[in-house]
Amino acid sequence: VQLVESGGGLVQPGGSLKLSCAASGFSFAYYDMSWYRQAPGKGRELVATISSAGGMTKYVDSVKGRFTIARDNAKNTVYLQMNSLKPEDTAVYYCKWTGYDYWGQGTQVTVSS
C-alpha cells in the first residue's frame, strides 16, 4: 500500500490550496478515504472523510464550508480543496485509508502572511 500526498505549501490567510493523495496497492474504489492533519505540538485530527463512491462526506466543524473532499476512482486519487485558509489550518496533512493503519508521508500546509 502506498499513499502519496502532494500540493502543500505556504499560502496567505484567505488563500486556497488543493491537496492530492495518489493511492496504490489496494482496491481504492471500494474504500472510504480520509484526510487528517497534525499541527505543531498537537495530536492528529480527522479533517474529512469520503465514502467509497464519493456520495457521502463528513467534516470536522472547524473546516465546514471551507474545505471540500473529493475523489476520482479512475485515478485512484483523493483530493482536499481548502479555501479561506486560516493560520490555525497550519499543519501537516495526511491521507489515510479509512479503517486501516496506512498513512501517507504527509504534506506541509503553512498559512501565514
N, C-alpha and C positions, 0 to 999 in steps of 0.2 A: 504494500500500500504506500502510495506517495501522494502528498498534498503539498502543492507549491503555491504560496501566496505571492502576489505582486501588486504594485500600484500605490504603495505608501509613499509618504514624502512630507515635506514641510509646506504648510498652507496657512494663509492668514485667517483670522476669525471671520466667519461668514462665508468662507470659501467651500469648495467641493472637491471630493476625491472619489474615485471608483476603484475599489479593490477587486481583484480576481483571485480565484483559487482553482488551479487545474488539478484534477483528481485522476488517479490511475491505480490499477491493481485490485479493483473491486467493481461490482456492478452498480455503478454510480446512480443510474436512473431508478433503482429500486429503493433507495435510502434517503431519509431526511438528512439535511446538512445544516450546520450551524456556524455562526461566527461568534467568537469570543474576543475579549480584549483584556489586557493587563496593564494597568497604569503603574508608574513607579511607586514602589512601596505598598502596593495593594494586591489583593488576590485576583484571580482570573474571574471575569464576569461574562455571563452569557448575554450577548447583544441581540441576536436574531436567529431564528430557525425557519427553515422552509421544508415543506413536505416533499416527498419524492417526485410528484408530478408538478409541483410548484403552485398548487391551488390554495395552500394554507400557509400563512406566515404568522410569526409571533415576534414581538419586540419587547425589549426592556423599556420601561416607561420613559427613561431619560432620552431615548432616541426616537420615540414615536413621532411620526410626522416629519422627521428629518432624514432618516435612513430608510433605504429600501433594499431588501434581499431578493435576489432573483437567481435563476439557474437556466442553463442551456444544456439539456441532457444529451444533445447531439455532440456537444463539445466537451462533455464531462467537466463542466466549469460552473462554479457558483460565484456570484458577484455580491458586493455590498456597495451600493451607491450612497454616499454620505454627503448631504447638503447642510448648509447653515452650520458649519462646524464651529465648535466652541473650544476654548483652551482645555476644558475638562474632558474633551474627547481624546486628548493626547494619550497614547498607549501603543503597545504592540498588539496588533490584531492577528488572530489565528483563525483558520478554518478548521472544522472538525467533522469527522464522520460521526453523526449523531448516534449515540448509544454504544460506540466502540472507542477504545482508547488510542485513536490515531489522530495526530495533530500535524499541522504544517510547521514550518520553521518560524513563521510569523513575519509580519511586515510593519515597520515603524510608521506611525502617523503622529506628526507633531503639528499642533495648531498654535501658532504664535505670531505676533506682529513684530 
